[in-house]
Amino acid sequence: MTLLSAPVEAVPMGRLQLSDLARLARRHPLIFVGGGLLSMLIVLALAAPQYAGDPVNIDPFKRLQSPSAGMWFGSDNLGRDVFARTVFGARISLLVGLTSAASVAAVGLLIGIIAGYSRGIDSVMMRVMDGLMSIPTILLAIALISLTGPGVDILIVAITITHTPSTARLVRSVVLGVRERPYVEAALCGGARLPKVLWRHILPSTIPALMVQSANVCAGAILTEAGLSFLGVGVPPEIPSWGNMISSSRLYLGIAPLTVFAPGICLAVTVLAVNLLCDGLRDLFAPSSKRRG
């Protein structure tokens, strides 16, 4: 996972045609590979009730069964359908990853623009961000869950708090470079109001860096959710999640390997798809970093 190391400007986008998409696919295949995999996973997760079985139904008489026509991945130690739990587990991982990325992007964008354009607020706000950056995500999540109980919303809040500072600092660095550009100063001298300048000139320049950072946050959030669920402090045990599936089935790896491999492979593929998309966006918006790499 790679962050943009320097401010970048928005890439002008006109009306896209098929030839433009084909050219973009040839130059930046990682975007289409990662985006295609991620889109497929999202569609499969959303359509899970239409084709997957019941992920929470317990049948002690079907414990640790081999794959069959009724249970494609077999059953776990409680007789639950591993395929259904794996598919429904994608919903939790994608929900946490995408929601956390959107929350971090929104809050980090707001803080970064304010800090980058207001010298008086900048020093105070950045010191607060430095303090938040020192808090490990897992420890904060465990502390919040111990107070309120496990839940997806608590995970999203913890991830948002700890990942917002890096996003805010990235946006701030872009704003600091753009606000001194001649066209921004010309707009201010011409009588344009500050909100209009921020909307038309400052905000578009932050979008490329924000997109790359959001993809990076999404991948990290998915791994964080899986790690916390594996430790038993993530989502409640009755909710299918790749992390708690691996945790509850690790003792039966030799008897029913798919109970661990199925969620583990899905987790790896999902994170890989997000990372490929992140690297593709980085190469698109900052091609100099690709040459240096």
RAVEN-V161168 format. One record per pair of residues at least 6 apart in sequence whose C-alpha atoms are under 7 Angstrom apart, sorted by the first residue. I is the first residue (numbers start at 1). GAP is how many residues later the second one is. If there is no record, write none. Layout:
# RAVEN-V161168
I_GAP, I_GAP
This chain:
# RAVEN-V161168
1_215, 1_274, 2_277, 3_209, 3_210, 4_205, 4_278, 7_166, 7_167, 8_166, 8_197, 8_200, 8_201, 8_277, 8_278, 9_196, 9_199, 10_194, 10_195, 10_197, 10_198, 11_274, 25_7, 28_252, 28_256, 30_246, 30_247, 30_249, 30_250, 31_245, 31_246, 31_249, 31_250, 34_239, 34_240, 34_242, 34_243, 35_238, 35_242, 37_236, 38_232, 38_235, 38_236, 45_42, 45_43, 45_45, 45_46, 48_39, 48_40, 52_32, 53_31, 54_30, 55_25, 55_26, 55_29, 55_30, 55_185, 56_24, 57_23, 58_20, 58_21, 58_22, 59_19, 59_20, 59_21, 60_18, 60_19, 61_18, 62_13, 62_17, 63_12, 63_13, 63_14, 63_15, 63_16, 64_10, 64_11, 64_12, 64_13, 64_15, 64_192, 65_9, 65_10, 66_8, 67_6, 67_7, 68_6, 71_10, 71_12, 72_11, 73_9, 73_10, 73_185, 74_7, 74_8, 75_6, 75_7, 76_6, 76_173, 76_183, 82_177, 85_155, 86_156, 86_176, 86_177, 88_152, 89_151, 89_152, 89_153, 92_149, 93_129, 93_132, 96_56, 96_60, 96_125, 96_126, 97_121, 97_122, 97_124, 97_125, 98_120, 100_56, 100_59, 100_60, 100_118, 100_121, 101_113, 101_116, 101_117, 103_57, 104_56, 104_59, 104_60, 105_62, 105_105, 105_109, 107_57, 108_56, 108_57, 108_59, 108_60, 109_59, 109_62, 111_57, 112_56, 112_57, 112_59, 112_60, 113_58, 113_59, 113_62, 115_6, 115_7, 115_10, 115_57, 116_6, 116_56, 116_57, 116_59, 116_60, 117_58, 129_36, 132_30, 132_33, 133_29, 133_32, 135_27, 137_21, 137_22, 137_25, 140_18, 141_14, 141_17, 142_91, 144_10, 145_9, 150_83, 150_84, 150_85, 150_86, 151_83, 151_84, 151_85, 152_83, 159_62, 167_46, 171_35, 174_32, 175_27, 178_24, 184_17, 187_10, 208_77, 212_66, 212_69, 212_70, 215_59, 215_63, 216_59, 216_62, 219_52, 219_55, 219_56, 225_9, 226_16, 226_17, 227_16, 228_6, 229_6, 229_14, 229_15, 230_13, 230_14, 230_16, 230_17, 232_12, 237_7, 242_21, 242_22, 242_25, 245_18, 246_14, 246_17, 249_10, 249_11, 250_10, 253_7, 283_6, 283_7
